[in-house]
């Protein structure tokens, strides 16, 4: 078997429950790095829908799961894609 891992994209995972604990209105990968939520400032961030969020938060990230988008919008927040 041959596996080519050269095309694999490295991603840092952040759950909604972790974002909710930060208590901020606006979150982006730089803020997540500064708060110690992610370990690298230059690796893509993906937001997953694990946990609940009940305050409107504007989250900027490279990727979102469907459930994360739904929960953010239901709480009055926004999911913004960063290129």
C-alpha positions as CSV (number, residue, x, y, z in Angstrom):
1,X,0.0,0.0,0.0
2,X,1.0,3.5,-0.8
3,X,-0.2,6.4,1.2
4,X,0.5,10.0,0.1
5,X,0.2,12.2,3.1
6,X,1.6,15.2,1.3
7,X,-1.9,16.5,0.4
8,X,-3.3,16.1,3.9
9,X,-4.3,19.4,5.4
10,X,-3.5,20.0,9.0
11,X,-6.4,21.5,11.0
12,X,-6.8,22.5,14.6
13,X,-10.2,21.6,16.0
14,X,-12.1,23.8,18.4
15,X,-15.5,22.9,19.9
16,X,-18.3,25.4,20.4
17,X,-18.3,24.6,24.2
18,X,-14.7,26.0,24.4
19,X,-15.7,29.1,22.5
20,X,-18.6,29.7,24.9
21,X,-16.2,29.6,27.9
22,X,-14.2,32.5,26.5
23,X,-17.1,34.9,26.9
24,X,-16.1,37.1,23.9
25,X,-18.4,38.6,21.3
26,X,-16.0,38.2,18.4
27,X,-13.5,35.3,17.9
28,X,-11.0,34.6,15.2
29,X,-7.9,32.3,14.9
30,X,-5.6,35.0,16.3
31,X,-7.7,35.3,19.4
32,X,-7.9,31.5,19.8
33,X,-4.1,31.4,19.6
34,X,-3.6,34.3,22.1
35,X,-6.0,32.6,24.6
36,X,-4.1,29.3,24.3
37,X,-7.1,27.5,22.7
38,X,-5.0,26.5,19.6
39,X,-1.3,25.8,19.6
40,X,-0.3,27.3,16.2
41,X,-1.2,30.7,14.7
42,X,-0.6,29.6,11.1
43,X,-2.6,26.4,10.9
44,X,-6.2,26.3,9.8
45,X,-8.9,26.2,12.5
46,X,-12.1,24.2,12.2
47,X,-15.1,24.9,14.5
48,X,-17.2,21.8,15.5
49,X,-20.7,21.9,17.0
50,X,-19.9,19.9,20.2
51,X,-21.4,21.7,23.2
52,X,-24.0,24.5,23.5
53,X,-23.6,28.2,23.0
54,X,-26.3,30.6,24.2
55,X,-24.9,34.0,23.5
56,X,-24.5,35.6,20.1
57,X,-20.8,35.2,19.0
58,X,-19.3,36.2,15.7
59,X,-16.7,33.4,14.9
60,X,-14.2,33.7,12.1
61,X,-12.5,30.4,11.1
62,X,-11.3,28.5,8.1
63,X,-13.9,25.7,8.4
64,X,-17.1,25.0,10.2
65,X,-19.2,21.9,10.7
66,X,-22.9,22.1,9.8
67,X,-24.0,21.7,13.4
68,X,-21.6,24.5,14.5
69,X,-23.1,26.9,12.0
70,X,-26.6,26.0,13.0
71,X,-25.9,26.5,16.7
72,X,-24.1,29.8,16.2
73,X,-27.0,31.2,14.1
74,X,-29.6,29.9,16.5
75,X,-27.9,31.8,19.3
76,X,-27.9,34.9,17.2
77,X,-24.2,34.7,16.2
78,X,-22.4,34.4,12.8
79,X,-20.0,31.9,11.2
80,X,-17.6,33.8,9.0
81,X,-15.2,32.0,6.7
82,X,-11.6,33.1,6.6
83,X,-9.7,32.3,3.4
